Structure formats: C-alpha cells, structure tokens
C-alpha cells in the first residue's frame, strides 16, 4: 500500500513539474505584442492586400 502511495506522489510531482516547466520556461519578457512583431512574421494570419 505504501508503494502505491509513493508512486502516486511521484506521478503527481512529475505532473506538477511538467506543467510548471511549460508555463514558465518561455520568453524572458513574455509574449511579443503586436507592435513588437516584425512585418513578415510566420503566424499564418492573412493580411489584406496592399493597394
């Protein structure tokens, strides 16, 4: 019984570590704002044709 609880605790800690890693290991200053992005970004967003 103790071994099962130890495994469950280890799995829970691993889950928390993975979630923390994915949330806080990004850019140093967060995501770029629209005005900070270059004009030729690769987001796939459609732009209106230039006239």
N, CA, C and O atoms as a GROMACS GRO file, in nm:
protein
  204
    1UNK      N    1   0.083  -0.119   0.000
    1UNK     CA    2   0.000   0.000   0.000
    1UNK      C    3   0.088   0.126   0.000
    1UNK      O    4   0.058   0.223  -0.070
    2UNK      N    5   0.193   0.123   0.078
    2UNK     CA    6   0.283   0.238   0.083
    2UNK      C    7   0.352   0.264  -0.050
    2UNK      O    8   0.375   0.379  -0.087
    3UNK      N    9   0.384   0.157  -0.121
    3UNK     CA   10   0.449   0.171  -0.251
    3UNK      C   11   0.355   0.238  -0.352
    3UNK      O   12   0.399   0.320  -0.433
    4UNK      N   13   0.229   0.203  -0.347
    4UNK     CA   14   0.131   0.265  -0.438
    4UNK      C   15   0.118   0.414  -0.408
    4UNK      O   16   0.112   0.495  -0.500
    5UNK      N   17   0.114   0.450  -0.281
    5UNK     CA   18   0.106   0.592  -0.246
    5UNK      C   19   0.232   0.667  -0.287
    5UNK      O   20   0.225   0.782  -0.331
    6UNK      N   21   0.347   0.603  -0.274
    6UNK     CA   22   0.472   0.665  -0.316
    6UNK      C   23   0.474   0.687  -0.467
    6UNK      O   24   0.519   0.791  -0.514
    7UNK      N   25   0.426   0.590  -0.544
    7UNK     CA   26   0.418   0.605  -0.689
    7UNK      C   27   0.320   0.716  -0.726
    7UNK      O   28   0.348   0.793  -0.818
    8UNK      N   29   0.208   0.724  -0.658
    8UNK     CA   30   0.110   0.829  -0.687
    8UNK      C   31   0.169   0.967  -0.656
    8UNK      O   32   0.147   1.062  -0.731
    9UNK      N   33   0.242   0.978  -0.548
    9UNK     CA   34   0.308   1.104  -0.513
    9UNK      C   35   0.412   1.142  -0.619
    9UNK      O   36   0.421   1.258  -0.658
   10UNK      N   37   0.489   1.046  -0.664
   10UNK     CA   38   0.588   1.071  -0.769
   10UNK      C   39   0.524   1.114  -0.899
   10UNK      O   40   0.574   1.204  -0.965
   11UNK      N   41   0.413   1.049  -0.937
   11UNK     CA   42   0.343   1.087  -1.059
   11UNK      C   43   0.284   1.227  -1.047
   11UNK      O   44   0.288   1.304  -1.143
   12UNK      N   45   0.231   1.260  -0.931
   12UNK     CA   46   0.177   1.395  -0.910
   12UNK      C   47   0.285   1.502  -0.916
   12UNK      O   48   0.265   1.608  -0.976
   13UNK      N   49   0.400   1.474  -0.856
   13UNK     CA   50   0.511   1.569  -0.862
   13UNK      C   51   0.562   1.586  -1.005
   13UNK      O   52   0.596   1.696  -1.047
   14UNK      N   53   0.566   1.476  -1.080
   14UNK     CA   54   0.608   1.484  -1.219
   14UNK      C   55   0.510   1.567  -1.301
   14UNK      O   56   0.552   1.647  -1.385
   15UNK      N   57   0.382   1.550  -1.277
   15UNK     CA   58   0.281   1.628  -1.346
   15UNK      C   59   0.296   1.777  -1.314
   15UNK      O   60   0.290   1.861  -1.404
   16UNK      N   61   0.315   1.809  -1.188
   16UNK     CA   62   0.333   1.949  -1.148
   16UNK      C   63   0.459   2.007  -1.212
   16UNK      O   64   0.459   2.122  -1.256
   17UNK      N   65   0.566   1.930  -1.218
   17UNK     CA   66   0.690   1.976  -1.280
   17UNK      C   67   0.670   2.004  -1.428
   17UNK      O   68   0.719   2.105  -1.479
   18UNK      N   69   0.601   1.916  -1.499
   18UNK     CA   70   0.577   1.936  -1.642
   18UNK      C   71   0.492   2.060  -1.666
   18UNK      O   72   0.522   2.138  -1.756
   19UNK      N   73   0.388   2.079  -1.587
   19UNK     CA   74   0.302   2.197  -1.603
   19UNK      C   75   0.380   2.323  -1.572
   19UNK      O   76   0.369   2.422  -1.645
   20UNK      N   77   0.459   2.324  -1.466
   20UNK     CA   78   0.540   2.441  -1.432
   20UNK      C   79   0.640   2.472  -1.543
   20UNK      O   80   0.658   2.588  -1.580
   21UNK      N   81   0.704   2.369  -1.595
   21UNK     CA   82   0.804   2.387  -1.700
   21UNK      C   83   0.741   2.450  -1.824
   21UNK      O   84   0.799   2.541  -1.883
   22UNK      N   85   0.624   2.402  -1.865
   22UNK     CA   86   0.562   2.455  -1.985
   22UNK      C   87   0.506   2.594  -1.964
   22UNK      O   88   0.496   2.671  -2.060
   23UNK      N   89   0.469   2.630  -1.844
   23UNK     CA   90   0.412   2.762  -1.819
   23UNK      C   91   0.520   2.869  -1.807
   23UNK      O   92   0.500   2.981  -1.855
   24UNK      N   93   0.631   2.839  -1.745
   24UNK     CA   94   0.726   2.943  -1.708
   24UNK      C   95   0.861   2.934  -1.778
   24UNK      O   96   0.953   3.006  -1.739
   25UNK      N   97   0.877   2.851  -1.879
   25UNK     CA   98   1.006   2.843  -1.945
   25UNK      C   99   1.005   2.908  -2.082
   25UNK      O  100   1.081   2.869  -2.170
   26UNK      N  101   0.919   3.007  -2.102
   26UNK     CA  102   0.908   3.073  -2.231
   26UNK      C  103   1.004   3.190  -2.243
   26UNK      O  104   1.117   3.184  -2.194
   27UNK      N  105   0.958   3.293  -2.308
   27UNK     CA  106   1.039   3.413  -2.328
   27UNK      C  107   1.066   3.482  -2.195
   27UNK      O  108   0.988   3.470  -2.101
   28UNK      N  109   1.178   3.555  -2.189
   28UNK     CA  110   1.212   3.626  -2.066
   28UNK      C  111   1.114   3.738  -2.036
   28UNK      O  112   1.081   3.762  -1.920
   29UNK      N  113   1.068   3.806  -2.140
   29UNK     CA  114   0.976   3.919  -2.119
   29UNK      C  115   0.834   3.884  -2.162
   29UNK      O  116   0.755   3.975  -2.188
   30UNK      N  117   0.800   3.760  -2.171
   30UNK     CA  118   0.666   3.720  -2.210
   30UNK      C  119   0.650   3.718  -2.360
   30UNK      O  120   0.748   3.725  -2.435
   31UNK      N  121   0.528   3.708  -2.405
   31UNK     CA  122   0.498   3.705  -2.547
   31UNK      C  123   0.514   3.843  -2.609
   31UNK      O  124   0.500   3.945  -2.541
   32UNK      N  125   0.544   3.844  -2.739
   32UNK     CA  126   0.558   3.970  -2.809
   32UNK      C  127   0.420   4.032  -2.832
   32UNK      O  128   0.323   3.962  -2.860
   33UNK      N  129   0.413   4.163  -2.820
   33UNK     CA  130   0.290   4.234  -2.852
   33UNK      C  131   0.284   4.258  -3.002
   33UNK      O  132   0.385   4.244  -3.071
   34UNK      N  133   0.167   4.294  -3.053
   34UNK     CA  134   0.150   4.311  -3.197
   34UNK      C  135   0.244   4.416  -3.254
   34UNK      O  136   0.296   4.399  -3.364
   35UNK      N  137   0.267   4.526  -3.182
   35UNK     CA  138   0.353   4.631  -3.234
   35UNK      C  139   0.500   4.591  -3.232
   35UNK      O  140   0.581   4.655  -3.300
   36UNK      N  141   0.537   4.488  -3.157
   36UNK     CA  142   0.676   4.443  -3.150
   36UNK      C  143   0.709   4.337  -3.255
   36UNK      O  144   0.827   4.307  -3.277
   37UNK      N  145   0.608   4.281  -3.320
   37UNK     CA  146   0.632   4.174  -3.416
   37UNK      C  147   0.684   4.231  -3.548
   37UNK      O  148   0.645   4.340  -3.588
   38UNK      N  149   0.771   4.157  -3.614
   38UNK     CA  150   0.815   4.201  -3.746
   38UNK      C  151   0.701   4.191  -3.847
   38UNK      O  152   0.606   4.116  -3.826
   39UNK      N  153   0.711   4.265  -3.955
   39UNK     CA  154   0.603   4.268  -4.054
   39UNK      C  155   0.588   4.134  -4.127
   39UNK      O  156   0.479   4.102  -4.173
   40UNK      N  157   0.694   4.056  -4.139
   40UNK     CA  158   0.688   3.930  -4.211
   40UNK      C  159   0.692   3.810  -4.116
   40UNK      O  160   0.770   3.717  -4.135
   41UNK      N  161   0.607   3.813  -4.014
   41UNK     CA  162   0.604   3.702  -3.919
   41UNK      C  163   0.540   3.579  -3.983
   41UNK      O  164   0.469   3.590  -4.083
   42UNK      N  165   0.564   3.463  -3.925
   42UNK     CA  166   0.517   3.337  -3.979
   42UNK      C  167   0.394   3.284  -3.907
   42UNK      O  168   0.380   3.163  -3.890
   43UNK      N  169   0.307   3.373  -3.864
   43UNK     CA  170   0.190   3.327  -3.788
   43UNK      C  171   0.083   3.267  -3.877
   43UNK      O  172  -0.006   3.198  -3.827
   44UNK      N  173   0.090   3.290  -4.007
   44UNK     CA  174  -0.009   3.234  -4.097
   44UNK      C  175  -0.134   3.319  -4.104
   44UNK      O  176  -0.231   3.281  -4.171
   45UNK      N  177  -0.134   3.432  -4.038
   45UNK     CA  178  -0.251   3.519  -4.042
   45UNK      C  179  -0.258   3.586  -4.178
   45UNK      O  180  -0.157   3.626  -4.235
   46UNK      N  181  -0.379   3.597  -4.230
   46UNK     CA  182  -0.398   3.662  -4.359
   46UNK      C  183  -0.398   3.813  -4.341
   46UNK      O  184  -0.453   3.866  -4.245
   47UNK      N  185  -0.335   3.879  -4.435
   47UNK     CA  186  -0.333   4.024  -4.434
   47UNK      C  187  -0.413   4.075  -4.552
   47UNK      O  188  -0.417   4.009  -4.656
   48UNK      N  189  -0.475   4.191  -4.539
   48UNK     CA  190  -0.545   4.246  -4.656
   48UNK      C  191  -0.443   4.284  -4.763
   48UNK      O  192  -0.331   4.323  -4.731
   49UNK      N  193  -0.481   4.274  -4.889
   49UNK     CA  194  -0.386   4.309  -4.995
   49UNK      C  195  -0.351   4.457  -4.990
   49UNK      O  196  -0.435   4.542  -4.963
   50UNK      N  197  -0.224   4.484  -5.016
   50UNK     CA  198  -0.180   4.623  -5.015
   50UNK      C  199  -0.219   4.691  -5.144
   50UNK      O  200  -0.211   4.631  -5.252
   51UNK      N  201  -0.262   4.817  -5.135
   51UNK     CA  202  -0.303   4.890  -5.256
   51UNK      C  203  -0.217   5.008  -5.280
   51UNK      O  204  -0.239   5.081  -5.377
   0.00000   0.00000   0.00000
